[in-house]
Amino acid sequence: MAAKPRVKVPKSAAAGDIIKIKTLLSHTMESGQRKDKEGNVIPRKIINKFVCEFNGAMVFSADIDPAVAANPYFEFKAKVNESGTFKFIWTDDDGSVIETEKQIEVS
C-alpha cells in the first residue's frame, strides 16, 4: 500500500492568526521483527522524520522512533503573517520521501 498523506490547513486566515494544522499519513509500518511465510525477517519500514515548512522556513519537525504507531498523526499550531505554501515531508527508513503541499491565503 502506498503512503497517502492527509492534511488539514485553513484556506484563509488574518495576518497574525495562529492556525491549527493536522496531518495523518496512511502508511503500512513494519517493525522489522516479524517474519514472512518463508521465515525471512520482513525489513523495518517506518516513517522516521516529519517536517513542515512554510514558504521555505521550518515550522515543525519531529524525529520518529520505532515505537510510533502505523499512520502517524501530528497536530500543531503555526502563526501566519503572509500568504503562502505549507510543505509537508515524511521520510521513510528506505529513504523514500512523501510530500504534499497546502496553500493559505492571508488577508
C-alpha positions, -999 to +999 in steps of 0.1 A: +000+000+000+014+034-010+016+060+017-012+086+015-009+119+033-040+138+046-035+174+057-059+200+071-049+236+068-074+265+068-078+280+033-076+315+048-066+335+079-060+370+090-024+382+094-010+372+128-035+344+133-024+312+150-038+283+130-042+246+138-027+221+113-035+184+113-016+157+094-022+120+090-001+097+069-017+063+060+014+041+060+019+004+065+045+004+092+068-027+097+087-031+129+114-053+114+107-081+139+080-101+120+087-129+096+071-138+063+057-172+054+091-185+045+106-174+079+125-144+065+126-112+086+104-085+070+126-054+068+118-025+091+098+002+073+088+032+094+084+069+090+114+083+109+112+120+102+084+146+097+090+182+087+066+210+080+078+242+062+061+275+054+074+294+024+107+275+029+111+281+066+108+252+091+076+254+112+077+219+128+100+189+128+099+155+146+122+126+147+101+095+150+112+064+169+103+028+161+076+027+188+053+050+167+020+036+156+011+030+120-005+060+103+014+087+122-008+117+132+005+152+141-014+182+153+004+216+158-001+253+156+016+279+134+014+317+132+008+331+097+017+366+087+016+362+049+000+341+022+020+311+012+025+274+010+029+248+037+050+219+026+048+186+045+076+160+042+077+124+056+109+104+053+108+066+054+136+042+066+142+032+030+150+068+021+117+074+002+100+107+008+063+115+008+054+152+002+023+173-001+016+210-001-013+232+010-019+269+003-032+295+027-044+330+018-037+356+045-055+390+045 
